[in-house]
Amino acid sequence: MTAYDPSQWSDLFVATAGASAALAGLLFVAVSVNVDRIVRFEGLPERALEAVILLIGVLLVSVVGLIPDQGRIALGLELLALGWVMGSSLYRLPTTSEMMEVVRGWLLMRWTMRICAVAPLILAGLTVLAEAGGGLYWVAVGIVFAIVAAVANAWVLLVEILR
């Protein structure tokens, strides 16, 4: 079954491992160039860390998906663990600031993107273990949301702070 066999997903995992690693590297460079501006604004250092967590999470999910001859149970447990670590790390990041309290929609959007990036990974782990309910298709959903959220954060860190 395609949804539960990681060997059939290797092309996706190779592509997302490379893309997330490259984006994380670019983010590190971009943040280091603008670090003085970023630390001046409340909430922006945390936003940089959020983007890094999301991209490194995609990288790690891709790496565990590429482990050769890995069993379904091991992969399911790894996806659960990665989803849990990402989710708890993102949950612990402060997200309130004076600006966000004025525009509550920003806070809602950030939490929505965080949940949409992490929850599918946890669902993937559970459904791979159960061998029912979507399996690795959930990983694809989580990867897409994680990359979109990380790029949105990077945009704020690199462009919006200059306005």
Backbone as CSV, one residue per row, in Angstrom:
resi,resn,N_x,N_y,N_z,CA_x,CA_y,CA_z,C_x,C_y,C_z
1,MET,0.840,-1.182,0.000,0.000,0.000,0.000,0.884,1.244,0.000
2,THR,0.652,2.110,-0.923,1.472,3.302,-1.119,1.503,4.219,0.100
3,ALA,0.393,4.388,0.766,0.310,5.339,1.878,1.125,4.910,3.094
4,TYR,1.545,3.646,3.149,2.224,3.135,4.337,3.599,2.552,4.028
5,ASP,4.041,2.700,2.806,5.330,2.163,2.382,6.285,3.322,2.087
6,PRO,7.208,3.626,3.012,8.097,4.775,2.806,8.994,4.657,1.588
7,SER,9.286,3.455,1.134,10.153,3.311,-0.030,9.522,3.928,-1.278
8,GLN,8.206,4.003,-1.314,7.534,4.603,-2.455,7.469,6.133,-2.352
9,TRP,7.944,6.656,-1.253,7.924,8.106,-1.022,9.327,8.704,-1.059
10,SER,10.300,7.952,-1.473,11.686,8.427,-1.399,11.932,9.680,-2.238
11,ASP,11.294,9.794,-3.392,11.491,11.005,-4.199,11.023,12.256,-3.457
12,LEU,9.872,12.165,-2.803,9.379,13.302,-2.021,10.344,13.627,-0.886
13,PHE,10.785,12.591,-0.168,11.679,12.824,0.964,13.025,13.396,0.532
14,VAL,13.550,12.944,-0.580,14.814,13.496,-1.089,14.623,14.969,-1.457
15,ALA,13.542,15.275,-2.150,13.284,16.653,-2.571,13.087,17.569,-1.369
16,THR,12.300,17.128,-0.393,12.024,18.003,0.749,13.214,18.106,1.693
17,ALA,14.033,17.069,1.754,15.252,17.169,2.564,16.174,18.238,1.980
18,GLY,16.371,18.191,0.672,17.229,19.186,0.028,16.667,20.591,0.113
19,ALA,15.376,20.717,-0.148,14.751,22.046,-0.124,14.764,22.644,1.276
20,SER,14.411,21.852,2.277,14.360,22.396,3.639,15.748,22.730,4.163
21,ALA,16.742,21.912,3.829,18.117,22.215,4.251,18.608,23.498,3.598
22,ALA,18.326,23.653,2.306,18.743,24.879,1.608,18.039,26.098,2.175
23,LEU,16.732,25.988,2.417,15.982,27.120,2.977,16.460,27.456,4.382
24,ALA,16.751,26.445,5.188,17.256,26.701,6.541,18.605,27.415,6.476
25,GLY,19.465,26.988,5.575,20.755,27.656,5.419,20.608,29.099,4.987
26,LEU,19.734,29.333,4.020,19.480,30.707,3.575,18.889,31.554,4.696
27,LEU,18.013,30.952,5.494,17.414,31.678,6.614,18.477,32.082,7.630
28,PHE,19.410,31.167,7.942,20.495,31.504,8.867,21.310,32.682,8.351
29,VAL,21.639,32.669,7.082,22.417,33.763,6.501,21.622,35.060,6.546
30,ALA,20.366,34.999,6.139,19.537,36.202,6.102,19.322,36.782,7.492
31,VAL,19.104,35.933,8.472,18.917,36.418,9.842,20.213,37.020,10.358
32,SER,21.339,36.419,10.053,22.610,36.967,10.532,22.892,38.334,9.921
33,VAL,22.460,38.556,8.686,22.649,39.847,8.038,21.768,40.917,8.688
34,ASN,20.560,40.529,9.104,19.605,41.479,9.686,19.452,41.333,11.194
35,VAL,20.397,40.689,11.856,20.231,40.383,13.276,20.016,41.636,14.128
36,ASP,20.677,42.744,13.802,20.498,43.966,14.590,19.058,44.461,14.531
37,ARG,18.469,44.442,13.348,17.069,44.860,13.207,16.127,43.874,13.870
38,ILE,16.389,42.602,13.719,15.488,41.571,14.243,15.404,41.629,15.756
39,VAL,16.527,41.793,16.434,16.498,41.799,17.904,15.875,43.071,18.473
40,ARG,15.736,44.102,17.665,15.096,45.342,18.131,13.589,45.221,18.279
41,PHE,12.985,44.264,17.582,11.532,44.128,17.596,11.118,42.936,18.452
42,GLU,10.205,43.198,19.380,9.685,42.131,20.221,8.999,41.070,19.355
43,GLY,9.336,39.830,19.607,8.695,38.738,18.896,9.418,38.262,17.648
44,LEU,10.281,39.080,17.068,10.951,38.659,15.830,12.023,37.591,16.046
45,PRO,12.808,37.635,17.126,13.753,36.525,17.327,13.018,35.178,17.455
46,GLU,11.879,35.193,18.122,11.090,33.972,18.258,10.547,33.516,16.903
47,ARG,10.215,34.489,16.080,9.710,34.154,14.739,10.807,33.517,13.898
48,ALA,12.026,33.975,14.063,13.157,33.361,13.369,13.341,31.917,13.844
49,LEU,13.252,31.718,15.153,13.387,30.372,15.699,12.246,29.475,15.221
50,GLU,11.055,30.016,15.124,9.918,29.254,14.614,10.181,28.768,13.185
51,ALA,10.691,29.649,12.355,10.994,29.269,10.973,12.060,28.184,10.928
52,VAL,13.070,28.296,11.779,14.131,27.286,11.815,13.573,25.946,12.292
53,ILE,12.752,25.967,13.344,12.156,24.726,13.853,11.338,24.041,12.765
54,LEU,10.548,24.815,12.032,9.717,24.235,10.972,10.567,23.614,9.867
55,LEU,11.599,24.330,9.440,12.442,23.809,8.348,13.280,22.618,8.784
56,ILE,13.829,22.666,9.974,14.607,21.529,10.477,13.680,20.340,10.722
57,GLY,12.440,20.614,11.130,11.459,19.543,11.283,11.196,18.831,9.970
58,VAL,11.027,19.603,8.901,10.835,19.002,7.570,12.062,18.176,7.185
59,LEU,13.227,18.711,7.451,14.466,17.985,7.146,14.517,16.650,7.896
60,LEU,14.220,16.679,9.184,14.285,15.458,9.989,13.226,14.435,9.577
61,VAL,12.013,14.909,9.282,10.969,13.999,8.797,11.424,13.348,7.496
62,SER,12.025,14.126,6.628,12.509,13.587,5.356,13.623,12.567,5.569
63,VAL,14.504,12.846,6.500,15.615,11.927,6.776,15.084,10.599,7.330
64,VAL,14.156,10.655,8.290,13.649,9.380,8.832,12.846,8.621,7.774
65,GLY,12.226,9.341,6.858,11.516,8.680,5.772,12.442,7.995,4.794
66,LEU,13.701,8.385,4.780,14.684,7.806,3.855,15.509,6.667,4.457
67,ILE,15.292,6.350,5.719,16.055,5.261,6.336,15.706,3.958,5.626
68,PRO,16.707,3.287,5.074,16.420,2.078,4.278,15.896,0.919,5.131
69,ASP,14.992,0.175,4.535,14.440,-1.045,5.142,13.862,-0.818,6.540
70,GLN,13.372,0.363,6.766,12.779,0.683,8.065,11.350,0.139,8.116
71,GLY,10.987,-0.436,9.221,9.643,-0.968,9.389,8.616,0.125,9.610
72,ARG,7.375,-0.239,9.381,6.254,0.676,9.531,6.126,1.175,10.973
73,ILE,6.337,0.301,11.930,6.187,0.694,13.338,7.267,1.701,13.727
74,ALA,8.494,1.457,13.325,9.580,2.398,13.634,9.295,3.763,13.016
75,LEU,8.877,3.775,11.758,8.586,5.048,11.097,7.429,5.767,11.778
76,GLY,6.389,5.039,12.116,5.256,5.654,12.800,5.671,6.287,14.123
77,LEU,6.481,5.585,14.890,6.952,6.115,16.169,7.858,7.335,15.977
78,GLU,8.703,7.285,14.953,9.578,8.431,14.670,8.763,9.661,14.272
79,LEU,7.752,9.456,13.444,6.899,10.586,13.049,6.159,11.157,14.240
80,LEU,5.661,10.287,15.107,5.000,10.766,16.332,5.970,11.580,17.185
81,ALA,7.179,11.063,17.362,8.172,11.759,18.194,8.548,13.109,17.592
82,LEU,8.793,13.142,16.283,9.150,14.410,15.640,7.998,15.413,15.717
83,GLY,6.780,14.948,15.484,5.622,15.832,15.597,5.482,16.377,17.003
84,TRP,5.690,15.514,17.990,5.580,15.933,19.392,6.668,16.960,19.744
85,VAL,7.892,16.697,19.344,8.999,17.619,19.652,8.778,18.967,18.953
86,MET,8.413,18.929,17.680,8.145,20.186,16.965,7.004,20.952,17.617
87,GLY,5.917,20.229,17.901,4.748,20.878,18.497,5.044,21.479,19.854
88,SER,5.744,20.740,20.703,6.044,21.274,22.032,7.037,22.428,21.956
89,SER,7.967,22.364,21.012,8.910,23.482,20.839,8.187,24.738,20.367
90,LEU,7.286,24.589,19.409,6.530,25.743,18.904,5.561,26.276,19.948
91,TYR,4.992,25.385,20.741,4.054,25.805,21.786,4.745,26.671,22.835
92,ARG,5.991,26.353,23.108,6.733,27.082,24.147,7.240,28.453,23.685
93,LEU,7.218,28.694,22.395,7.684,29.994,21.904,6.680,31.081,22.267
94,PRO,7.155,32.184,22.807,6.233,33.293,23.066,5.715,33.869,21.744
95,THR,4.435,34.192,21.697,3.870,34.739,20.463,3.126,36.040,20.702
96,THR,3.163,36.561,21.904,2.438,37.800,22.144,3.387,38.977,22.066
97,SER,2.900,40.032,21.526,3.628,41.294,21.496,2.586,42.390,21.411
98,GLU,3.025,43.608,21.580,2.082,44.726,21.495,1.398,44.754,20.133
99,MET,2.158,44.512,19.073,1.586,44.566,17.735,0.570,43.439,17.537
100,MET,0.875,42.255,18.030,-0.041,41.139,17.842,-1.327,41.334,18.628
101,GLU,-1.248,42.016,19.774,-2.463,42.254,20.530,-3.360,43.225,19.789
102,VAL,-2.788,44.116,19.014,-3.583,45.030,18.207,-4.222,44.274,17.041
103,VAL,-3.479,43.405,16.424,-3.968,42.662,15.271,-4.012,41.179,15.641
104,ARG,-5.108,40.760,16.257,-5.242,39.382,16.734,-5.259,38.367,15.590
105,GLY,-5.632,38.805,14.402,-5.634,37.910,13.250,-4.259,37.353,12.950
106,TRP,-3.209,38.134,13.219,-1.843,37.653,13.000,-1.551,36.471,13.924
107,LEU,-1.936,36.625,15.177,-1.702,35.566,16.144,-2.489,34.315,15.760
108,LEU,-3.725,34.490,15.348,-4.544,33.364,14.924,-3.926,32.673,13.710
109,MET,-3.443,33.438,12.758,-2.833,32.861,11.562,-1.565,32.093,11.907
110,ARG,-0.738,32.624,12.793,0.499,31.930,13.165,0.203,30.608,13.850
111,TRP,-0.756,30.609,14.769,-1.111,29.365,15.448,-1.752,28.378,14.490
112,THR,-2.555,28.869,13.559,-3.171,27.984,12.568,-2.091,27.311,11.727
113,MET,-1.117,28.083,11.290,-0.036,27.512,10.477,0.799,26.517,11.292
114,ARG,1.047,26.831,12.547,1.802,25.907,13.396,1.060,24.577,13.530
115,ILE,-0.225,24.667,13.818,-1.029,23.456,13.991,-1.111,22.671,12.684
116,CYS,-1.290,23.393,11.574,-1.388,22.721,10.268,-0.068,22.101,9.836
117,ALA,1.040,22.543,10.394,2.338,21.955,10.080,2.630,20.742,10.958
118,VAL,2.186,20.771,12.204,2.554,19.723,13.164,1.501,18.616,13.259
119,ALA,0.236,18.975,13.316,-0.820,17.962,13.483,-0.781,16.875,12.410
120,PRO,-0.545,17.223,11.131,-0.473,16.149,10.130,0.668,15.165,10.368
121,LEU,1.753,15.621,10.960,2.861,14.703,11.247,2.462,13.707,12.326
122,ILE,1.753,14.197,13.327,1.264,13.309,14.389,0.230,12.344,13.810
123,LEU,-0.671,12.873,12.978,-1.652,11.999,12.316,-0.957,10.956,11.443
124,ALA,0.091,11.356,10.748,0.837,10.419,9.911,1.408,9.292,10.762
125,GLY,2.013,9.654,11.890,2.564,8.629,12.770,1.500,7.656,13.247
126,LEU,0.364,8.197,13.676,-0.728,7.345,14.160,-1.290,6.461,13.062
127,THR,-1.495,7.044,11.875,-2.110,6.266,10.797,-1.137,5.277,10.164
128,VAL,0.163,5.578,10.194,1.147,4.596,9.730,1.163,3.414,10.703
129,LEU,1.109,3.703,11.995,1.067,2.620,12.983,-0.185,1.768,12.824
130,ALA,-1.334,2.424,12.592,-2.605,1.708,12.451,-2.780,1.108,11.057
131,GLU,-1.973,1.541,10.130,-2.063,1.143,8.724,-3.466,1.425,8.154
132,ALA,-3.997,2.567,8.580,-5.317,3.015,8.096,-5.449,4.503,8.387
133,GLY,-6.068,5.235,7.472,-6.367,6.627,7.747,-5.521,7.658,7.021
134,GLY,-4.757,7.263,6.057,-4.021,8.259,5.275,-2.529,8.079,5.253
135,GLY,-1.945,7.593,6.327,-0.516,7.309,6.358,0.362,8.479,5.961
136,LEU,1.247,8.229,5.022,2.250,9.216,4.642,1.682,10.381,3.840
137,TYR,0.444,10.278,3.400,-0.172,11.440,2.757,-0.271,12.598,3.751
138,TRP,-0.428,12.278,5.025,-0.441,13.330,6.051,0.918,14.027,6.150
139,VAL,1.985,13.276,5.929,3.326,13.878,5.953,3.434,14.958,4.879
140,ALA,2.930,14.654,3.700,2.981,15.635,2.610,2.242,16.906,2.993
141,VAL,1.093,16.766,3.635,0.326,17.945,4.084,1.139,18.749,5.098
142,GLY,1.717,18.066,6.079,2.517,18.753,7.097,3.733,19.457,6.516
143,ILE,4.381,18.818,5.561,5.553,19.418,4.923,5.172,20.697,4.191
144,VAL,4.087,20.648,3.453,3.645,21.841,2.704,3.358,22.991,3.665
145,PHE,2.602,22.740,4.725,2.281,23.816,5.671,3.518,24.317,6.409
146,ALA,4.437,23.419,6.760,5.654,23.843,7.459,6.494,24.753,6.580
147,ILE,6.642,24.400,5.315,7.441,25.235,4.414,6.759,26.572,4.174
148,VAL,5.451,26.565,3.977,4.719,27.832,3.777,4.848,28.723,5.012
149,ALA,4.678,28.153,6.199,4.793,28.948,7.428,6.208,29.483,7.612
150,ALA,7.214,28.658,7.335,8.603,29.103,7.484,8.932,30.217,6.501
151,VAL,8.467,30.095,5.268,8.731,31.133,4.266,7.992,32.424,4.630
152,ALA,6.783,32.306,5.155,6.053,33.503,5.596,6.803,34.210,6.721
153,ASN,7.324,33.441,7.668,8.123,34.039,8.746,9.393,34.667,8.197
154,ALA,10.038,33.995,7.263,11.253,34.556,6.667,10.955,35.865,5.955
155,TRP,9.818,35.936,5.279,9.420,37.172,4.597,9.302,38.320,5.605
156,VAL,8.665,38.053,6.718,8.529,39.087,7.748,9.897,39.505,8.262
157,LEU,10.774,38.546,8.486,12.104,38.833,9.023,12.993,39.605,8.046
158,LEU,12.792,39.389,6.767,13.693,39.975,5.787,13.139,41.187,5.078
159,VAL,11.833,41.256,4.902,11.248,42.336,4.116,10.423,43.276,4.977
160,GLU,9.519,42.716,5.750,8.588,43.568,6.511,9.293,44.435,7.549
161,ILE,10.406,43.951,8.109,11.091,44.770,9.124,11.762,45.998,8.503
162,LEU,11.913,46.008,7.209,12.538,47.165,6.536,11.531,48.252,6.212
163,ARG,10.255,47.964,6.363,9.206,48.968,6.032,9.072,49.998,7.117
